[in-house]
């Protein structure tokens, strides 16, 4: 695993319950602004049980890629978020930008 991959997974592990962040935010927090696509690829291949992959969404509150958008919607709803078929409602209010 590369240092960047480790950083990405560490950032994802810190996303609080009931909050979401974007692939771009994760890239920025991991030290590579503009590497949103790389973050998506890392998350697609990662197999760390217990990480909240579902809390990483596309820009503007869209759900973005995930193996099952139905599962992603269900997991986010279980955390108290309102989710339409394609996006998280109130994205700006619940967006986590790290510390």
HUUR-V804762 format. One record per residue. N is the residue number from 1. OMEGA is omega in degrees with one decimal (none if undefined). NEAR is the number of other ideal C-beta (glycine too) atoms within 12 Angstrom. Layout:
# HUUR-V804762
n & omega & near
N & OMEGA & NEAR
N & OMEGA & NEAR
This chain:
# HUUR-V804762
n & omega & near
1 & -179.3 & 14
2 & 176.2 & 16
3 & 178.7 & 13
4 & 177.9 & 21
5 & 177.6 & 27
6 & 179.7 & 17
7 & 179.3 & 25
8 & -178.5 & 40
9 & 176.5 & 30
10 & 177.9 & 22
11 & -179.3 & 36
12 & -179.2 & 37
13 & -177.4 & 25
14 & -177.9 & 24
15 & -176.7 & 33
16 & 174.5 & 20
17 & 178.1 & 17
18 & 178.1 & 22
19 & 176.3 & 29
20 & 174.7 & 44
21 & -177.5 & 39
22 & 175.3 & 37
23 & 178.0 & 38
24 & 177.0 & 29
25 & 179.5 & 33
26 & 178.9 & 48
27 & 179.6 & 31
28 & -179.0 & 22
29 & 178.5 & 30
30 & 174.7 & 33
31 & 179.6 & 21
32 & 177.7 & 24
33 & 178.3 & 15
34 & -177.4 & 15
35 & -178.3 & 26
36 & -179.6 & 28
37 & 177.8 & 20
38 & 177.2 & 25
39 & 178.3 & 38
40 & 179.0 & 26
41 & 179.1 & 19
42 & -178.7 & 33
43 & 178.8 & 37
44 & -176.9 & 19
45 & -175.4 & 17
46 & 179.8 & 25
47 & 178.8 & 14
48 & 179.2 & 18
49 & 174.9 & 9
50 & 177.6 & 11
51 & -177.6 & 22
52 & -180.0 & 31
53 & -176.2 & 36
54 & -179.8 & 35
55 & 176.6 & 36
56 & -176.0 & 44
57 & -179.3 & 43
58 & -179.3 & 27
59 & 175.9 & 24
60 & 178.2 & 17
61 & 177.1 & 25
62 & -176.7 & 24
63 & 177.8 & 35
64 & -176.4 & 34
65 & 178.3 & 21
66 & -176.7 & 26
67 & 177.8 & 17
68 & 178.7 & 13
69 & 176.6 & 23
70 & 177.8 & 15
71 & 179.9 & 16
72 & 177.8 & 32
73 & -178.5 & 27
74 & -179.9 & 16
75 & 178.3 & 28
76 & 178.2 & 36
77 & 178.9 & 20
78 & 176.8 & 17
79 & 176.1 & 22
80 & 179.5 & 17
81 & 174.7 & 31
82 & -174.8 & 20
83 & 173.7 & 31
84 & 179.6 & 17
85 & -175.7 & 14
86 & -176.4 & 17
87 & 176.7 & 25
88 & -180.0 & 39
89 & 179.3 & 22
90 & -175.0 & 18
91 & -176.1 & 29
92 & -178.0 & 16
93 & -175.1 & 14
94 & -179.5 & 27
95 & 177.3 & 26
96 & -178.0 & 28
97 & -179.8 & 20
98 & -179.4 & 23
99 & none & 10
